[in-house]
Amino acid sequence: MKQDPYMLKPEAAKGYADKNSGGGSAGIFCPKRNVNMNGECRVCKAVQPLWSYPKGSKERNKAADKGPKQNFYMNVVLPSNPNKRIVLEVGSKAGNAILDGIIDTEKGWTDIAHPKKGLGREIKIKKHKDGEYNAYDVFIAKDKADYDIPDEVLKNLPDLDNIIEMLKSGEFNEENFMRISSLKMDETGTFRVCPPSNMEEKGPEALPLVAVWRHWNGVTQAEVDGEVPVSLWDEKKEDEKIDDTPFAPEKTSEVREPVTDTKPPCFGKSFIFDENHPDCIACTHMSDCGRAALKG
């Protein structure tokens, strides 16, 4: 019996998951973790010894803080508008849950990227609270989809092997990009995953999602490239006594302009706002920005 070309291969997902397993602002793309870059990362090298410390230790926490974080990207269409393709960004747990569903033959998710009516199925992702953190559960529709992904969409799918260049170029906007974190609490998003654009070229290795690894939390490109030393710890030692004597500024005749609390260019843009993103968490406008993003 001839193999349906749109059915995904569990062994391909297993190989990809193994290669991308791990101990935007765009962040700093990790040349070691990203399989298409195949380079050396001085930050990864610097934090590697810290992973040997016990879980919960300051060294282990620092490794997790400075080490690369994983996201996954897929071409999808929404049931409400299957004629329009968007790129969906999900976190590490959601992306790996999809890979696991393809790998596990008992789950049988190999049909999630089949574009034809009655042969492919929708995926669903629900946002909820898990303690103090946001979490995302991934499951698939029980019934097959009752609509096709149009041929016009399939003919114009971008090659996600180029996702890093796409992210760097800034070509994504509210019309063609969505972060799963933009869902409201307890909301479930429903998507139809598009097949890989390079399915014929890759054959049995083709998968509909790609992983990207990036460094955040103050890591610089110069550190990653080895142009400057990697700064893991604050210059002041944690056990050093802090001088809490009130500071008396020098008297000066200099007239200073008042400081205005200017909103950043990304303020209120739903395709950028991410309440779990380190840059958003650190921003003084996070609460107002989140409300503006939801209204938008």
C-alpha positions as CSV (number, residue, x, y, z in Angstrom):
1,M,0.0,0.0,0.0
2,K,1.4,3.4,-1.0
3,Q,2.4,5.6,1.9
4,D,0.4,8.8,2.3
5,P,3.0,11.6,1.9
6,Y,1.2,13.8,4.4
7,M,1.4,11.3,7.3
8,L,4.2,12.2,9.6
9,K,6.9,9.8,10.6
10,P,7.4,9.0,14.3
11,E,11.1,8.2,13.7
12,A,11.6,11.7,12.2
13,A,10.1,13.3,15.2
14,K,12.2,11.2,17.5
15,G,15.4,12.2,15.8
16,Y,14.5,15.8,15.8
17,A,13.5,15.8,19.4
18,D,16.8,14.2,20.3
19,K,18.8,16.8,18.4
20,N,16.9,19.6,20.0
21,S,16.7,18.4,23.6
22,G,18.4,20.6,26.2
23,G,19.6,20.2,29.9
24,G,11.7,38.0,20.1
25,S,13.2,41.6,21.4
26,A,14.6,38.7,19.5
27,G,17.0,37.3,22.2
28,I,20.4,36.1,21.2
29,F,20.3,33.0,18.9
30,C,22.4,30.2,20.3
31,P,24.9,28.9,17.6
32,K,25.4,25.7,19.5
33,R,21.8,24.6,20.1
34,N,20.3,25.7,16.8
35,V,20.9,22.8,14.5
36,N,21.1,25.0,11.4
37,M,23.9,27.2,12.9
38,N,26.3,24.5,14.1
39,G,28.7,26.9,15.8
40,E,30.3,27.4,19.2
41,C,28.6,29.3,22.0
42,R,30.8,30.8,24.7
43,V,27.8,31.3,27.1
44,C,26.8,27.6,26.9
45,K,30.4,26.7,27.5
46,A,30.6,29.0,30.6
47,V,27.4,27.7,32.2
48,Q,28.0,24.0,31.4
49,P,29.9,23.3,34.7
50,L,27.0,24.9,36.7
51,W,24.6,22.1,35.6
52,S,26.5,19.7,37.8
53,Y,25.4,21.5,41.0
54,P,22.3,20.3,42.9
55,K,18.9,21.3,41.7
56,G,17.8,24.5,43.5
57,S,21.3,25.7,44.1
58,K,22.3,29.3,43.0
59,E,24.7,27.7,40.5
60,R,22.1,25.5,38.9
61,N,19.6,28.4,38.9
62,K,22.2,30.6,37.2
63,A,22.8,27.9,34.5
64,A,19.0,27.8,33.8
65,D,18.9,31.6,33.8
66,K,21.7,32.2,31.3
67,G,21.3,29.0,29.3
68,P,19.3,29.0,26.0
69,K,15.5,28.8,26.0
70,Q,13.5,26.8,23.4
71,N,10.5,27.8,21.3
72,F,8.8,26.0,18.5
73,Y,7.3,27.5,15.3
74,M,4.6,26.1,12.9
75,N,2.7,27.2,9.9
76,V,-1.0,27.0,10.9
77,V,-4.4,28.1,9.8
78,L,-7.4,29.0,12.0
79,P,-10.7,27.2,11.6
80,S,-12.4,30.6,11.3
81,N,-10.2,31.5,8.3
82,P,-8.4,28.5,6.7
83,N,-7.4,30.7,3.7
84,K,-4.9,32.6,5.8
85,R,-1.7,31.1,7.0
86,I,0.0,32.4,10.1
87,V,3.2,31.3,12.0
88,L,2.4,30.1,15.5
89,E,5.0,30.3,18.3
90,V,4.7,27.9,21.3
91,G,6.9,27.2,24.2
92,S,9.2,24.3,24.9
93,K,6.7,22.1,26.7
94,A,3.9,22.6,24.1
95,G,6.3,22.0,21.2
96,N,7.7,18.9,22.8
97,A,4.2,17.6,23.6
98,I,3.4,17.8,19.9
99,L,6.7,15.9,19.0
100,D,5.8,13.3,21.6
101,G,2.4,12.9,20.1
102,I,3.9,12.1,16.7
103,I,6.6,9.8,18.2
104,D,4.2,7.8,20.4
105,T,2.4,5.4,18.0
106,E,-0.3,4.8,20.6
107,K,-1.2,8.5,20.6
108,G,-1.2,8.5,16.8
109,W,-0.7,12.2,16.1
110,T,0.9,11.5,12.7
111,D,-2.1,12.9,10.9
112,I,-2.1,16.4,12.5
113,A,-0.4,18.0,9.4
114,H,-2.6,16.3,6.8
115,P,-4.3,19.1,4.9
116,K,-7.2,17.2,3.4
117,K,-10.8,17.0,4.7
118,G,-11.5,13.8,6.6
119,L,-7.8,12.9,6.9
120,G,-6.2,15.5,9.1
121,R,-7.1,16.7,12.6
122,E,-6.9,20.0,14.5
123,I,-4.7,20.5,17.5
124,K,-6.0,22.4,20.6
125,I,-3.9,24.3,23.1
126,K,-5.4,25.4,26.4
127,K,-3.8,28.1,28.6
128,H,-4.2,27.7,32.4
129,K,-2.5,28.4,35.7
130,D,-0.1,25.8,37.2
131,G,0.7,27.3,40.6
132,E,2.2,30.7,40.0
133,Y,3.1,30.0,36.3
134,N,1.2,29.8,33.1
135,A,0.9,26.4,31.5
136,Y,-0.3,25.1,28.1
137,D,-2.0,21.7,27.6
138,V,-1.9,20.3,24.0
139,F,-4.4,17.8,22.7
140,I,-6.0,16.9,19.4
141,A,-9.5,16.9,18.2
142,K,-11.2,13.5,18.3
143,D,-12.8,13.8,14.9
144,K,-11.2,14.5,11.6
145,A,-11.3,18.0,10.2
146,D,-14.3,18.7,7.9
147,Y,-12.4,21.1,5.7
148,D,-9.3,21.3,3.5
149,I,-6.3,23.6,3.9
150,P,-6.6,25.3,0.5
151,D,-4.1,24.6,-2.2
152,E,-3.3,28.3,-2.5
153,V,-2.1,28.2,1.2
154,L,-0.1,25.1,0.7
155,K,1.7,26.5,-2.4
156,N,2.9,29.6,-0.5
157,L,4.1,28.1,2.8
158,P,7.4,29.7,4.0
159,D,10.2,27.3,4.6
160,L,10.6,27.2,8.4
161,D,14.2,26.0,8.1
162,N,14.8,29.7,7.6
163,I,12.9,30.8,10.7
164,I,15.9,32.4,12.4
165,E,16.4,34.7,9.4
166,M,12.7,35.4,9.4
167,L,12.7,36.3,13.1
168,K,15.8,38.5,12.6
169,S,14.3,40.3,9.6
170,G,11.3,41.6,11.5
171,E,8.9,40.4,8.9
172,F,6.4,39.1,11.4
173,N,3.4,41.3,12.5
174,E,-0.1,41.0,13.9
175,E,-1.4,39.7,10.6
176,N,1.0,36.8,10.1
177,F,2.3,35.8,13.5
178,M,0.8,34.6,16.9
179,R,2.3,33.7,20.2
180,I,0.4,31.1,22.1
181,S,0.9,33.1,25.2
182,S,-1.5,35.7,23.8
183,L,-4.4,33.4,24.7
184,K,-6.5,34.6,27.6
185,M,-6.4,32.6,30.8
186,D,-8.4,29.3,30.4
187,E,-8.9,30.0,26.7
188,T,-8.3,27.2,24.2
189,G,-6.8,27.9,20.8
190,T,-7.7,25.6,17.9
191,F,-5.4,25.3,14.9
192,R,-4.9,23.3,11.8
193,V,-1.1,22.6,11.3
194,C,0.1,22.9,7.8
195,P,2.4,20.2,6.3
196,P,6.1,21.0,5.9
197,S,6.8,23.3,2.9
198,N,9.8,21.1,2.0
199,M,8.0,17.7,2.4
200,E,9.1,16.4,-1.0
201,E,12.7,17.5,-0.5
202,K,13.1,16.1,3.0
203,G,10.9,13.0,2.5
204,P,10.6,10.9,5.7
205,E,12.6,13.5,7.7
206,A,10.0,16.2,7.1
207,L,8.3,17.8,10.2
208,P,5.8,20.7,10.5
209,L,7.5,22.4,13.4
210,V,11.0,23.7,14.0
211,A,12.8,24.6,17.3
212,V,14.7,27.8,18.0
213,W,17.1,28.3,20.9
214,R,17.8,31.8,22.3
215,H,19.6,33.3,25.2
216,W,17.8,36.0,27.2
217,N,18.4,37.6,30.7
218,G,21.1,40.0,29.8
219,V,23.2,37.7,27.6
220,T,24.9,39.7,24.8
221,Q,25.9,38.8,21.3
222,A,29.5,39.7,22.2
223,E,29.4,37.2,25.0
224,V,28.0,34.4,22.8
225,D,30.7,35.1,20.2
226,G,33.5,35.3,22.7
227,E,34.4,38.9,22.0
228,V,34.0,39.7,25.7
229,P,34.2,37.5,28.9
230,V,30.9,35.9,29.9
231,S,29.4,37.7,32.9
232,L,27.6,35.2,35.1
233,W,27.7,36.9,38.5
234,D,27.3,40.4,39.7
235,E,30.6,42.1,40.5
236,K,29.5,42.5,44.2
237,K,29.7,39.1,45.9
238,E,26.4,37.9,47.3
239,D,27.8,37.5,50.8
240,E,29.5,40.9,50.9
241,K,28.0,43.4,53.4
242,I,26.0,46.1,51.7
243,D,26.6,49.7,52.8
244,D,23.0,51.0,53.5
245,T,24.1,54.4,54.6
246,P,21.7,57.0,53.1
247,F,23.3,58.6,50.0
248,A,23.6,62.3,50.0
249,P,24.0,63.7,46.4
250,E,26.5,66.4,45.8
251,K,25.1,69.9,45.4
252,T,25.2,71.1,41.9
253,S,24.0,74.0,39.9
254,E,23.2,71.8,36.9
255,V,19.6,72.0,35.7
256,R,18.4,68.6,34.6
257,E,15.5,67.9,32.4
258,P,12.6,66.0,34.1
259,V,12.6,62.3,33.3
260,T,9.5,61.2,31.4
261,D,8.1,57.6,31.6
262,T,8.0,57.0,27.9
263,K,6.3,53.9,26.6
264,P,8.5,51.6,24.5
265,P,7.8,51.0,20.8
266,C,6.4,47.5,21.5
267,F,3.8,48.8,23.9
268,G,0.3,47.3,23.4
269,K,1.3,45.1,20.5
270,S,-0.3,41.7,21.0
271,F,2.1,39.8,18.7
272,I,5.0,41.0,20.8
273,F,3.6,40.9,24.4
274,D,4.4,37.8,26.4
275,E,3.8,37.8,30.1
276,N,6.3,35.0,30.5
277,H,9.0,36.7,28.5
278,P,12.0,38.0,30.6
279,D,11.9,41.4,28.9
280,C,8.2,41.8,29.5
281,I,8.5,40.8,33.1
282,A,11.3,43.4,33.7
283,C,9.4,46.2,31.9
284,T,7.7,48.8,34.1
285,H,4.8,49.0,31.6
286,M,4.0,45.3,31.7
287,S,0.5,45.5,33.3
288,D,-0.7,48.4,31.1
289,C,0.9,46.8,28.0
290,G,-0.9,43.5,28.7
291,R,-4.3,45.2,29.0
292,A,-3.7,47.2,25.8
293,A,-2.6,44.1,23.9
294,L,-5.8,42.2,24.9
295,K,-7.9,45.2,23.8
296,G,-6.0,45.3,20.5
